[in-house]
Amino acid sequence: MDFEKYCRENCVERKGTGTLKWDSLEEIFGDADLLPMWVADMEIRCPQSVLDAMAKRVSHGVFGYGKVEDSYYEAFFSWQKKHHNMDIAKENVRFATGVVGSLYAAVRAYTKEEESVIICSPVYYPFYDAVLNSGRKLVTVELDNNDGYYTLDYEKFEKEIEDNDVKLFILCSPHNPVCRVWTEEELEKIFDICRRHGVLVVSDEIHQDFVFGDNKFISSSNLKGGAYKDMLILLNSGSKTFNLAGLIHSHVIIYDEKLMETYDKYIQSIGSPEANVMGLVGMEAAYRGGEEWFEDVKALICHNYDYMKGEFARELPKIVVTPLEGTYLSWIDLRAYIDGTKVEEFVQKKCRLACDVGEWFSYTGHGFIRINLATDTKYIKTAVESLIKNLKELNGLD
């Protein structure tokens, strides 16, 4: 694949289009002139099937309240069955305006104020917000870092559940930001612990399609033939897969009738949102016609990752780049070359980059940065070259 040609033809200029990633740098980072390598969306134009379907809907000229047609369910279910062997029925699905909002809804629907919710850090920072902003007790278990490869200490996980009378666990699968695709054995151990202690599991599976190499994503709904469905609230969306986050459309999948009743009751108490018409149109078209586009995007992500990892290995070999099993977000440990507490200022002031920094994901995360790989290779090259140049200068290296 000619990646330069691919980027020329498929990556677009986003600055000045009212986008969070490019146009909110002043508000978020205090500097509008940084190169944004942070939030998880792409510079890659959406699948043509999406653009065509949305243009057709726009030409119709009316954007009233929408209805989820059978064709949407068929496209969504077909993708999930083909790619993840998931069986879903209409009665299992509710629609939401995004996975983050659904995290909040799940925490508030299934726990009471001051009850404990556990997460495994470093992890996507809205997990913290969903717990703390809901008045629940946050319990964190730090994943073990073995030279960039992360695992869970099951004994420590279970002890924290016991000691804090945990009611809910929020699972990130694949795990953002440490790029892990949990194995079936790992997931079963986690769910067995939660089962023993009566802990419900909210499984954020939004990155389910971004799996690389020999790794295989296993949906929580498929473990032991669906044995844990009665304790599972599953969240996913095609928004990451097809770069459709701005259409604010996602799925809440619940198999157990009582859990669904609890969820529905909570949503009714806050006012049930209507499904987003353009989200339905765009995502259905993506599920139907976006597979070839998606495979090209995965190839670009691998290309960008290989380039970055290769440059760091040659120029600054003590940088630890976490193996890319899943997601399109690279987790990078710079602590061999810089004091972790100075990384945020260094990356912004010297390297001129806007990156998610480690302390956003973990209380002990100083020294790490997260870089979005789903972008034009020219931006990856600029970011990597700047990091290498400035780290070498800082350490007095040639």
C-alpha positions as CSV (number, residue, x, y, z in Angstrom):
1,M,0.0,0.0,0.0
2,D,1.3,3.5,-0.9
3,F,0.7,5.2,2.4
4,E,1.8,8.7,1.1
5,K,-0.8,8.5,-1.7
6,Y,-3.4,7.1,0.7
7,C,-2.9,10.0,3.1
8,R,-3.0,12.6,0.3
9,E,-6.3,11.2,-1.0
10,N,-8.0,10.3,2.3
11,C,-6.8,12.6,5.1
12,V,-8.3,16.1,5.3
13,E,-7.5,19.4,6.9
14,R,-9.6,19.8,10.0
15,K,-8.3,23.0,11.6
16,G,-10.9,25.7,11.4
17,T,-13.9,23.3,11.1
18,G,-15.1,23.6,14.6
19,T,-13.5,20.4,15.8
20,L,-12.5,19.6,19.4
21,K,-9.2,18.1,18.4
22,W,-7.9,21.0,16.4
23,D,-9.9,24.0,17.4
24,S,-10.0,23.7,21.2
25,L,-6.3,23.6,21.9
26,E,-6.3,27.1,23.5
27,E,-9.0,26.1,25.9
28,I,-7.7,22.7,26.8
29,F,-3.9,23.1,26.5
30,G,-3.5,26.8,26.8
31,D,-1.8,27.0,23.3
32,A,-3.6,27.1,20.0
33,D,-0.4,26.4,18.0
34,L,0.3,22.8,19.1
35,L,0.1,19.8,16.8
36,P,-2.8,17.8,18.1
37,M,-2.1,14.1,18.7
38,W,-4.5,13.5,21.4
39,V,-8.3,12.8,21.4
40,A,-9.4,9.6,19.7
41,D,-10.8,10.6,16.3
42,M,-9.2,10.6,12.9
43,E,-8.1,12.9,10.1
44,I,-9.3,10.2,7.7
45,R,-12.4,10.9,5.6
46,C,-15.3,8.6,6.5
47,P,-16.3,5.7,4.2
48,Q,-17.9,6.8,0.9
49,S,-21.0,4.7,1.8
50,V,-21.5,7.0,4.8
51,L,-21.0,10.2,2.8
52,D,-23.4,9.0,0.1
53,A,-26.1,8.0,2.6
54,M,-25.9,11.2,4.6
55,A,-26.0,13.3,1.4
56,K,-29.1,11.6,0.3
57,R,-30.7,12.2,3.6
58,V,-29.7,15.8,3.6
59,S,-31.2,16.3,0.1
60,H,-34.5,15.1,1.5
61,G,-34.5,18.3,3.6
62,V,-36.3,17.2,6.7
63,F,-34.7,16.2,10.0
64,G,-37.7,15.4,12.3
65,Y,-37.8,12.7,15.0
66,G,-36.4,9.4,13.9
67,K,-37.3,5.8,14.1
68,V,-34.9,2.9,14.2
69,E,-35.7,0.8,11.1
70,D,-35.3,-2.9,10.8
71,S,-32.5,-2.3,8.2
72,Y,-30.4,-0.6,10.9
73,Y,-30.7,-3.6,13.3
74,E,-29.9,-6.0,10.4
75,A,-26.7,-4.1,9.4
76,F,-25.5,-3.7,13.1
77,F,-26.3,-7.3,14.0
78,S,-24.6,-8.6,10.8
79,W,-21.4,-6.7,11.6
80,Q,-21.3,-7.9,15.1
81,K,-21.9,-11.5,14.1
82,K,-19.4,-11.6,11.3
83,H,-16.6,-9.8,13.2
84,H,-17.2,-10.9,16.8
85,N,-19.6,-13.8,16.7
86,M,-22.0,-11.8,18.8
87,D,-25.7,-12.7,18.9
88,I,-28.0,-9.7,19.7
89,A,-31.7,-9.2,19.5
90,K,-33.7,-6.0,19.3
91,E,-34.9,-6.3,22.8
92,N,-31.3,-6.3,24.0
93,V,-30.5,-2.9,22.5
94,R,-31.0,0.6,23.7
95,F,-29.6,3.7,22.0
96,A,-27.6,6.5,23.5
97,T,-25.7,9.6,22.6
98,G,-22.3,8.1,23.3
99,V,-20.4,5.6,25.5
100,V,-19.3,8.2,28.0
101,G,-22.9,9.2,28.7
102,S,-23.7,5.6,29.0
103,L,-21.0,5.1,31.6
104,Y,-22.6,7.8,33.7
105,A,-26.0,6.2,33.2
106,A,-24.8,2.8,34.2
107,V,-23.1,4.0,37.4
108,R,-26.2,5.9,38.5
109,A,-28.7,3.2,37.5
110,Y,-27.0,0.3,39.2
111,T,-25.3,1.8,42.3
112,K,-26.3,4.2,45.1
113,E,-24.5,7.3,46.3
114,E,-21.3,6.4,48.2
115,E,-21.3,2.8,47.0
116,S,-18.0,1.6,45.5
117,V,-17.1,1.3,41.8
118,I,-13.8,-0.2,40.7
119,I,-11.7,0.5,37.7
120,C,-8.3,-0.7,36.5
121,S,-5.8,2.1,35.8
122,P,-4.3,3.5,33.8
123,V,-7.6,3.8,32.0
124,Y,-9.7,6.2,29.9
125,Y,-10.2,9.2,32.1
126,P,-14.0,9.5,31.8
127,F,-14.2,6.3,33.8
128,Y,-13.0,8.4,36.8
129,D,-15.4,11.2,36.0
130,A,-18.4,8.9,35.7
131,V,-17.8,7.6,39.2
132,L,-16.7,10.7,41.1
133,N,-19.2,13.0,39.4
134,S,-21.9,10.6,40.4
135,G,-21.0,10.7,44.1
136,R,-19.8,7.1,44.2
137,K,-16.6,5.9,45.9
138,L,-13.9,5.3,43.4
139,V,-11.7,2.2,43.9
140,T,-8.7,1.8,41.6
141,V,-6.4,-1.1,40.9
142,E,-3.3,-0.3,39.0
143,L,-2.4,-2.7,36.3
144,D,1.1,-4.3,36.5
145,N,3.5,-2.9,34.0
146,N,6.0,-5.4,32.7
147,D,8.3,-3.4,30.4
148,G,5.3,-2.0,28.6
149,Y,3.0,-5.0,28.7
150,Y,0.2,-4.7,31.2
151,T,-1.6,-7.4,33.2
152,L,-4.0,-7.5,36.1
153,D,-3.1,-8.9,39.5
154,Y,-6.3,-10.9,40.3
155,E,-5.6,-11.3,44.0
156,K,-5.2,-7.5,44.4
157,F,-8.3,-6.9,42.3
158,E,-10.4,-9.3,44.4
159,K,-9.0,-7.9,47.7
160,E,-10.0,-4.4,46.7
161,I,-13.5,-5.7,45.8
162,E,-13.8,-7.4,49.2
163,D,-12.3,-4.5,51.3
164,N,-14.5,-1.9,49.6
165,D,-17.8,-3.9,49.1
166,V,-17.6,-3.0,45.4
167,K,-20.9,-3.1,43.5
168,L,-19.8,-2.3,40.0
169,F,-16.7,-2.8,37.8
170,I,-16.1,-0.8,34.7
171,L,-14.1,-2.9,32.2
172,C,-12.2,-1.4,29.3
173,S,-11.9,-4.0,26.5
174,P,-9.8,-3.5,24.5
175,H,-8.0,-1.5,27.1
176,N,-7.4,2.2,26.5
177,P,-4.7,3.5,26.8
178,V,-2.4,0.4,27.4
179,C,-3.5,-1.3,24.1
180,R,-4.3,-4.7,25.7
181,V,-6.7,-7.1,24.0
182,W,-7.7,-9.2,27.0
183,T,-7.5,-13.0,26.4
184,E,-10.5,-15.2,27.0
185,E,-8.7,-16.7,30.0
186,E,-8.0,-13.2,31.5
187,L,-11.6,-12.1,31.0
188,E,-13.0,-15.3,32.6
189,K,-10.9,-14.8,35.7
190,I,-12.1,-11.2,36.0
191,F,-15.8,-12.2,35.6
192,D,-15.5,-15.2,37.9
193,I,-14.2,-12.8,40.7
194,C,-17.0,-10.4,40.0
195,R,-19.6,-13.2,40.0
196,R,-18.4,-14.5,43.4
197,H,-18.8,-11.1,44.9
198,G,-22.0,-10.0,43.3
199,V,-20.3,-7.3,41.2
200,L,-22.0,-6.1,38.0
201,V,-19.8,-5.4,35.0
202,V,-20.0,-2.5,32.6
203,S,-17.9,-3.5,29.6
204,D,-16.8,-0.6,27.4
205,E,-16.1,-2.3,24.0
206,I,-16.0,0.7,21.8
207,H,-12.5,-0.2,20.4
208,Q,-13.6,-3.8,19.6
209,D,-12.8,-3.6,15.9
210,F,-9.2,-2.4,16.3
211,V,-7.3,-5.6,17.0
212,F,-3.9,-6.3,15.5
213,G,-1.6,-9.3,14.8
214,D,-2.7,-12.6,16.3
215,N,-4.7,-11.1,19.0
216,K,-8.5,-11.8,19.1
217,F,-11.1,-9.7,20.7
218,I,-13.6,-11.6,22.8
219,S,-16.8,-9.8,23.7
220,S,-17.8,-10.1,27.3
221,S,-21.1,-11.4,26.1
222,N,-19.5,-14.5,24.6
223,L,-17.5,-15.7,27.6
224,K,-18.4,-19.3,28.6
225,G,-21.2,-19.4,26.1
226,G,-22.8,-16.3,27.5
227,A,-22.7,-17.4,31.1
228,Y,-22.1,-13.8,32.4
229,K,-24.9,-12.1,30.5
230,D,-27.0,-11.8,33.6
231,M,-24.4,-9.5,35.2
232,L,-23.3,-7.5,32.1
233,I,-24.0,-4.1,30.7
234,L,-22.2,-3.8,27.4
235,L,-21.4,-0.6,25.6
236,N,-20.3,-0.2,22.0
237,S,-20.6,1.9,18.9
238,G,-19.3,2.2,15.4
239,S,-18.1,5.7,16.1
240,K,-14.5,4.8,16.6
241,T,-14.5,2.1,13.9
242,F,-15.7,4.5,11.2
243,N,-14.7,7.9,12.6
244,L,-18.3,9.0,13.4
245,A,-18.0,10.3,16.9
246,G,-19.6,13.6,16.1
247,L,-22.9,11.8,15.2
248,I,-23.3,11.1,18.9
249,H,-24.8,7.6,18.5
250,S,-24.0,4.5,20.4
251,H,-25.5,1.2,21.8
252,V,-26.3,-0.1,25.2
253,I,-26.6,-3.9,25.1
254,I,-28.3,-5.7,28.1
255,Y,-29.4,-9.3,27.9
256,D,-30.9,-9.7,31.4
257,E,-34.5,-8.6,31.7
258,K,-34.1,-7.3,35.3
259,L,-31.0,-5.3,34.4
260,M,-32.8,-3.9,31.4
261,E,-35.8,-2.9,33.5
262,T,-33.4,-1.1,35.9
263,Y,-31.7,0.7,33.0
264,D,-35.0,1.7,31.4
265,K,-36.4,3.0,34.7
266,Y,-33.3,5.2,35.2
267,I,-33.4,6.6,31.6
268,Q,-37.1,7.4,31.9
269,S,-36.4,9.3,35.1
270,I,-34.0,11.7,33.3
271,G,-36.0,11.9,30.0
272,S,-35.4,9.3,27.3
273,P,-33.4,10.7,24.4
274,E,-34.6,10.2,20.8
275,A,-32.2,8.3,18.4
276,N,-30.1,10.7,16.3
277,V,-31.4,10.5,12.7
278,M,-28.1,11.2,11.1
279,G,-26.3,8.9,13.5
280,L,-28.6,6.1,12.4
281,V,-28.2,6.8,8.7
282,G,-24.4,7.2,8.9
283,M,-23.7,4.2,11.0
284,E,-26.0,1.8,9.1
285,A,-24.2,2.8,5.9
286,A,-20.9,2.3,7.6
287,Y,-21.8,-1.2,8.8
288,R,-23.0,-2.1,5.3
289,G,-20.3,-0.5,3.1
290,G,-17.3,0.4,5.3
291,E,-15.4,-2.8,5.6
292,E,-12.8,-2.2,2.9
293,W,-12.3,1.3,4.1
294,F,-11.8,0.0,7.6
295,E,-9.1,-2.5,6.5
296,D,-7.2,0.4,4.9
297,V,-7.4,2.4,8.1
298,K,-6.0,-0.5,10.1
299,A,-3.2,-0.8,7.6
300,L,-2.3,2.9,8.1
301,I,-2.4,2.6,11.9
302,C,0.0,-0.3,11.7
303,H,2.3,1.6,9.3
304,N,2.3,4.6,11.7
305,Y,3.0,2.5,14.7
306,D,5.8,0.6,13.0
307,Y,7.4,3.8,11.9
308,M,7.2,5.4,15.4
309,K,8.4,2.3,17.2
310,G,11.3,1.9,14.7
311,E,12.5,5.5,15.0
312,F,12.4,5.4,18.8
313,A,14.2,2.1,18.9
314,R,17.0,3.4,16.7
315,E,17.3,6.9,18.2
316,L,16.2,6.6,21.8
317,P,16.1,2.9,22.6
318,K,15.1,3.3,26.2
319,I,11.7,4.7,25.3
320,V,9.1,2.0,26.0
321,V,6.3,1.7,23.4
322,T,3.5,-0.5,24.6
323,P,2.8,-3.4,22.1
324,L,-0.1,-2.5,19.9
325,E,-2.6,-5.3,20.5
326,G,-5.7,-3.1,20.2
327,T,-7.1,0.4,19.9
328,Y,-5.4,3.0,17.7
329,L,-3.7,4.8,20.6
330,S,-0.1,4.3,21.4
331,W,1.0,4.4,25.1
332,I,4.6,5.6,25.4
333,D,6.9,5.7,28.5
334,L,9.5,8.5,28.4
335,R,10.8,8.2,31.9
336,A,14.2,6.9,30.9
337,Y,14.9,10.3,29.4
338,I,12.9,12.8,31.5
339,D,11.5,13.3,35.0
340,G,7.9,12.1,34.7
341,T,6.6,15.2,36.5
342,K,8.0,17.4,33.7
343,V,6.7,15.5,30.7
344,E,3.5,17.5,30.2
345,E,5.3,20.9,30.1
346,F,8.2,19.4,28.0
347,V,5.9,17.9,25.4
348,Q,3.9,21.1,25.0
349,K,6.5,23.8,25.4
350,K,9.5,22.1,23.7
351,C,8.0,19.5,21.4
352,R,5.0,21.7,20.5
353,L,2.6,18.7,20.8
354,A,-0.8,18.3,22.3
355,C,-0.9,14.8,23.8
356,D,-2.9,13.0,26.4
357,V,-0.5,12.7,29.3
358,G,-0.2,9.8,31.7
359,E,-1.6,11.5,34.8
360,W,-4.9,11.9,33.0
361,F,-5.2,8.1,33.0
362,S,-3.7,7.2,36.4
363,Y,-2.7,8.9,39.6
364,T,0.7,7.3,39.1
365,G,0.9,8.0,35.3
366,H,3.5,10.7,35.2
367,G,6.1,10.1,32.5
368,F,3.7,8.6,29.9
369,I,2.0,10.1,26.8
370,R,-0.7,8.7,24.6
371,I,-0.4,9.4,20.8
372,N,-3.3,8.9,18.3
373,L,-2.0,6.8,15.4
374,A,-5.2,7.1,13.3
375,T,-3.9,10.2,11.4
376,D,-1.9,11.4,8.5
377,T,1.6,9.9,8.6
378,K,3.1,13.3,8.2
379,Y,1.8,14.3,11.6
380,I,3.2,11.1,13.2
381,K,6.6,11.9,11.6
382,T,6.5,15.5,12.9
383,A,5.6,14.3,16.4
384,V,8.3,11.6,16.5
385,E,11.0,13.8,15.1
386,S,10.2,16.5,17.6
387,L,10.2,14.1,20.6
388,I,13.5,12.6,19.5
389,K,15.2,15.9,18.8
390,N,14.2,17.5,22.1
391,L,14.8,14.5,24.3
392,K,18.3,14.2,22.8
393,E,19.0,17.8,23.6
394,L,17.7,17.4,27.1
395,N,20.0,14.4,27.7
396,G,23.0,15.8,25.9
397,L,22.9,13.1,23.2
398,D,24.2,13.5,19.7
